[in-house]
Amino acid sequence: MQQLTSKKALIIFTRNPELGKVKTRLAKTVGDESALKIYKFLLNHTVEITKKINVDKFVFYSETINQNDIWDTDIFKKKLQTGKDLGDRMNNAFLELFKIGYEKVIIIGSDMFDLDKKDLDSAFAALYTKQFVIGPATDGGYYLLGMNELNPAIFQDKNWGTSSVLGKTLENLKDEKYLLLEERNDVDYYEDIKNVEAFQQFLPSYLDKNFL
């Protein structure tokens, strides 16, 4: 039986950092090696902003659970994603933690540079007055989703990775009390990072600010 140290839990969905398998849309411009370096940089950022949050933290890996990596097992509990698509995997992760006994659960990805600890603290605080909290992404998806009880409809009948996801999710919640957080940009394409100083160190020399 999982030992709860809090009634709140944070789910972090992550891809195993393998060459050619992460940030594939970004890699079309910057190449696989730079895309992997950027992804690892984003993973480290996520560790930094989540490790001191006063909730139980779970890292759900996409392929295999890595025991000796940046996710310290004294801080992060490690699990494996299960399900046929992203919606199914998220639903199963929420279901597992609610069954354990958590009362407020939030999910994020592991590659949001525009996210910080304060945002996560605010999201958990919102769940004391709202049933759901959503962080909308500029591409029409969302970078954060939190809830006090599982609503499976949120994870069904969505074209994951498209601009329709947020709108259809809000349709599912039209009769619920929810809070929309500030819109943020995630990192999927070269245009998302080309003018951000923190990423310049990872970009190939043949790229410049006027590329594309």
Secondary structure, DSSP 8 states (H G I E B T S, - for coil): ----S-SEEEEEEE----TTTSSHHHHHHH-HHHHHHHHHHHHHHHHHHHTTSSSEEEEEESS---SSSSS-TTTEEEEE--SSSHHHHHHHHHHHHHHHT-SEEEEEES--TT--HHHHHHHHHHTTT-SEEEEEBTTSSEEEEEESS--GGGGSS--TTSTTHHHHHHHHTTTS-EEE---B----SGGGTTT-GGGGGGS-TT--TT--
